[in-house]
Amino acid sequence: MSAKQQVLICDDQHIIHETLGVYLKNDGFECISAFDGEQAMDEFNKRHPDIIILDLMMPKKNGMDVCREIRQSSNVPIIMLTAKSEEIDRVLGLELGADDYIVKPFSAREVVARVKAVLRRFTMQDTEPAQVLRYGNLEININNYDVRLNGERLPLTPKEVEIFQLLASHPGKVFSREKILSLVWGYEYYGDTRAVDTQIKRIRQKIQPEDAKGWAIKTVYGVGYRFEAYDDNDSFSAGGNDPKE
């Protein structure tokens, strides 16, 4: 029997832990509780959970700082919770590397569904055939969420991998921000389409310009993004207008 997947719940409200704990345990998860940011980091470093539910507003260290600190060493999936619904909080949370975002008040069933969806995408599925994309020095394996440049693994979050894989699976095709939200998030998303921009920005920040050999992620002004693939001696053209990055 396989070990239960661990969910680290970080929130200063005991009722959140009690409510989510009941639903998550009923679905076979093991729950770990942290009631402030410092305890969240201690439990993360000690327990190495499979996924983190992280409240934005916590004492001692807020959720943004916790997310930022975790992302320095780990790509563990993070779902951010907050009572705030302002656009800046949604975008900032995703920019720091959160994989999903839920605004309070929420349904516990919805949270459990999101946890399952994120873990399903993040966990390697050995029973499926390999789904590997290769372009020059780039290799994307969507089965185990592994992206490599020159054989070295890129520190991408699950959501970044999914966006990268979506674009690379259709070289030359332009995807609008709305389409990317629909295909990658997989359900009605309450955030702004700029969430896509922040994810693309994070991907680009992790790739040195000289390392993009034979491929590129291009911005199509006023529309969205496309993936270009070309031979070393060839240029690629697929329509649209690309501002200089």
C-alpha positions as CSV (number, residue, x, y, z in Angstrom):
1,M,0.0,0.0,0.0
2,S,1.5,3.3,-1.0
3,A,2.1,6.1,1.5
4,K,-0.5,8.8,1.7
5,Q,0.2,12.0,0.0
6,Q,0.9,14.8,2.4
7,V,-0.9,18.2,2.3
8,L,0.6,21.1,4.3
9,I,-2.1,23.5,5.2
10,C,-0.8,26.9,6.2
11,D,-3.4,29.2,7.7
12,D,-3.9,31.1,11.0
13,Q,-7.6,30.1,11.2
14,H,-8.2,26.8,13.0
15,I,-11.6,26.4,11.3
16,I,-9.8,26.2,7.9
17,H,-7.6,23.4,9.2
18,E,-10.6,21.5,10.7
19,T,-12.8,21.9,7.6
20,L,-10.2,21.1,5.0
21,G,-8.7,18.4,7.1
22,V,-12.0,16.4,7.2
23,Y,-12.4,16.5,3.5
24,L,-8.8,15.8,2.6
25,K,-8.5,12.9,5.1
26,N,-11.8,11.4,3.7
27,D,-10.1,11.4,0.3
28,G,-7.0,9.6,1.6
29,F,-4.6,12.5,2.2
30,E,-2.5,13.1,5.3
31,C,-2.7,16.7,6.6
32,I,0.0,18.7,8.2
33,S,-0.9,22.0,9.9
34,A,1.0,25.3,10.2
35,F,-0.6,28.4,11.8
36,D,2.0,31.0,10.9
37,G,4.7,31.6,8.2
38,E,7.6,30.5,10.3
39,Q,5.9,27.3,11.3
40,A,5.0,26.8,7.6
41,M,8.7,26.9,6.7
42,D,9.7,24.6,9.5
43,E,7.1,22.0,8.5
44,F,8.0,22.3,4.8
45,N,11.7,21.7,5.6
46,K,11.0,18.9,8.0
47,R,8.1,17.0,6.2
48,H,8.7,17.7,2.5
49,P,4.9,17.7,1.7
50,D,3.5,16.7,-1.7
51,I,1.5,19.9,-2.0
52,I,1.0,23.1,0.0
53,I,-2.2,25.1,0.7
54,L,-0.9,28.5,1.6
55,D,-2.8,31.5,3.0
56,L,-1.6,34.9,1.9
57,M,-2.1,36.7,5.3
58,M,-0.4,34.9,8.1
59,P,1.5,36.1,11.2
60,K,5.3,36.2,11.6
61,K,5.8,35.6,7.9
62,N,3.2,36.2,5.2
63,G,2.3,33.8,2.4
64,M,4.1,35.7,-0.3
65,D,7.4,35.5,1.7
66,V,6.8,31.8,2.3
67,C,6.1,31.1,-1.3
68,R,9.2,33.1,-2.4
69,E,11.4,31.2,0.1
70,I,10.1,27.8,-0.9
71,R,10.6,28.5,-4.6
72,Q,14.3,29.1,-4.0
73,S,14.7,25.4,-3.4
74,S,11.6,23.5,-4.5
75,N,8.9,23.2,-7.2
76,V,6.4,21.6,-4.9
77,P,2.9,22.6,-6.0
78,I,1.4,25.5,-4.1
79,I,-2.2,26.6,-4.0
80,M,-2.6,30.0,-2.5
81,L,-5.6,31.0,-0.3
82,T,-6.6,34.6,0.5
83,A,-9.5,36.6,1.7
84,K,-8.4,39.3,-0.7
85,S,-9.7,39.4,-4.2
86,E,-7.8,42.3,-5.7
87,E,-6.1,41.7,-9.0
88,I,-2.7,42.6,-7.7
89,D,-2.8,39.8,-5.2
90,R,-3.8,37.2,-7.8
91,V,-1.1,38.3,-10.2
92,L,1.7,38.6,-7.5
93,G,0.9,35.2,-6.1
94,L,1.3,33.6,-9.5
95,E,4.3,35.6,-10.3
96,L,6.0,34.3,-7.2
97,G,5.3,30.7,-8.3
98,A,2.0,29.7,-6.9
99,D,0.3,27.1,-9.1
100,D,-3.3,27.9,-8.3
101,Y,-5.2,30.6,-6.5
102,I,-8.5,30.3,-4.5
103,V,-10.3,33.3,-2.9
104,K,-12.1,33.0,0.5
105,P,-14.8,32.1,1.2
106,F,-14.5,28.8,-0.7
107,S,-16.0,25.4,-0.9
108,A,-13.9,22.7,0.8
109,R,-14.9,20.3,-2.0
110,E,-13.5,22.8,-4.5
111,V,-10.2,22.9,-2.7
112,V,-10.0,19.1,-2.6
113,A,-10.8,19.0,-6.3
114,R,-8.0,21.6,-7.0
115,V,-5.5,19.6,-4.9
116,K,-6.3,16.5,-6.8
117,A,-6.0,18.2,-10.2
118,V,-2.7,19.8,-9.4
119,L,-1.2,16.6,-8.0
120,R,-2.5,14.6,-11.0
121,R,-0.7,16.9,-13.4
122,F,2.4,17.0,-11.2
123,T,2.8,13.3,-10.4
124,M,4.5,11.0,-13.0
125,Q,2.1,8.5,-14.5
126,D,4.2,5.4,-15.2
127,T,1.4,3.7,-17.0
128,E,1.3,6.2,-19.9
129,P,3.7,6.2,-22.8
130,A,6.4,8.8,-22.8
131,Q,5.3,12.2,-24.1
132,V,8.6,13.9,-25.0
133,L,9.0,17.0,-27.1
134,R,12.5,17.8,-28.5
135,Y,13.6,21.0,-30.2
136,G,17.4,21.4,-30.5
137,N,18.8,21.5,-27.0
138,L,15.3,21.6,-25.4
139,E,13.5,18.5,-24.1
140,I,10.0,18.5,-22.5
141,N,8.7,15.4,-20.8
142,I,5.1,16.1,-19.8
143,N,4.7,12.7,-18.0
144,N,7.1,13.6,-15.2
145,Y,7.1,17.4,-15.7
146,D,10.7,17.4,-16.6
147,V,12.1,20.2,-18.9
148,R,15.7,20.1,-19.8
149,L,18.1,22.4,-21.6
150,N,21.4,21.0,-22.7
151,G,20.6,18.0,-20.4
152,E,20.2,20.1,-17.3
153,R,16.8,20.3,-15.7
154,L,15.0,23.6,-15.5
155,P,13.5,24.6,-12.2
156,L,10.0,25.1,-13.5
157,T,6.7,24.9,-11.5
158,P,4.0,22.5,-12.7
159,K,2.0,25.4,-14.2
160,E,5.0,26.7,-16.1
161,V,5.7,23.2,-17.5
162,E,2.1,22.9,-18.7
163,I,2.1,26.3,-20.5
164,F,5.6,25.5,-22.0
165,Q,4.3,22.1,-23.1
166,L,1.1,23.5,-24.6
167,L,2.9,26.0,-26.7
168,A,5.7,23.6,-27.8
169,S,3.2,20.9,-28.8
170,H,1.9,23.3,-31.5
171,P,4.8,25.2,-33.0
172,G,3.7,28.2,-35.0
173,K,0.2,28.2,-33.5
174,V,-0.8,31.4,-31.7
175,F,-2.6,30.9,-28.4
176,S,-4.6,33.8,-26.9
177,R,-4.2,34.4,-23.2
178,E,-7.8,33.3,-22.7
179,K,-7.2,30.1,-24.5
180,I,-4.2,29.3,-22.5
181,L,-6.1,29.9,-19.3
182,S,-8.9,27.6,-20.5
183,L,-6.6,24.8,-21.6
184,V,-4.0,24.9,-18.8
185,W,-6.1,25.7,-15.8
186,G,-8.9,23.4,-17.0
187,Y,-11.8,25.1,-15.2
188,E,-13.3,28.5,-14.9
189,Y,-10.5,30.7,-13.7
190,Y,-11.3,33.8,-11.7
191,G,-8.0,35.5,-12.2
192,D,-7.0,38.1,-14.8
193,T,-5.4,37.0,-18.1
194,R,-2.3,38.7,-17.0
195,A,-1.7,35.6,-14.9
196,V,-0.6,34.0,-18.2
197,D,1.9,36.9,-18.8
198,T,3.4,36.4,-15.3
199,Q,3.9,32.6,-16.0
200,I,5.6,33.3,-19.4
201,K,7.8,35.9,-17.7
202,R,8.9,33.4,-15.1
203,I,9.7,30.8,-17.8
204,R,11.8,33.3,-19.7
205,Q,13.6,34.4,-16.5
206,K,14.8,30.8,-16.1
207,I,16.3,30.5,-19.6
208,Q,19.4,32.4,-20.7
209,P,18.9,33.9,-24.2
210,E,22.0,32.1,-25.5
211,D,20.5,28.8,-24.4
212,A,17.4,29.1,-26.6
213,K,18.9,27.3,-29.6
214,G,16.5,26.4,-32.5
215,W,13.4,27.5,-30.7
216,A,11.8,30.5,-29.0
217,I,8.6,31.6,-27.1
218,K,7.3,34.6,-28.9
219,T,4.9,37.3,-27.9
220,V,2.2,38.1,-30.5
221,Y,1.3,41.6,-29.8
222,G,-2.3,42.1,-28.7
223,V,-3.1,38.4,-29.0
224,G,-1.0,36.0,-27.0
225,Y,2.0,33.7,-27.5
226,R,3.4,31.1,-29.9
227,F,6.3,28.7,-29.9
228,E,8.7,28.9,-32.8
229,A,10.9,26.0,-33.9
230,Y,13.5,26.3,-36.6
231,D,16.8,24.9,-37.9
232,D,20.0,26.6,-37.1
233,N,20.3,27.9,-40.6
234,D,16.6,28.7,-41.1
235,S,14.4,31.3,-39.8
236,F,10.8,30.6,-38.7
237,S,7.8,32.7,-39.7
238,A,4.2,32.1,-38.5
239,G,2.5,35.4,-38.8
240,G,1.7,37.9,-36.0
241,N,3.7,40.7,-34.7
242,D,6.4,40.2,-32.1
243,P,7.8,43.0,-30.1
244,K,11.4,42.8,-29.1
245,E,11.8,40.9,-25.8
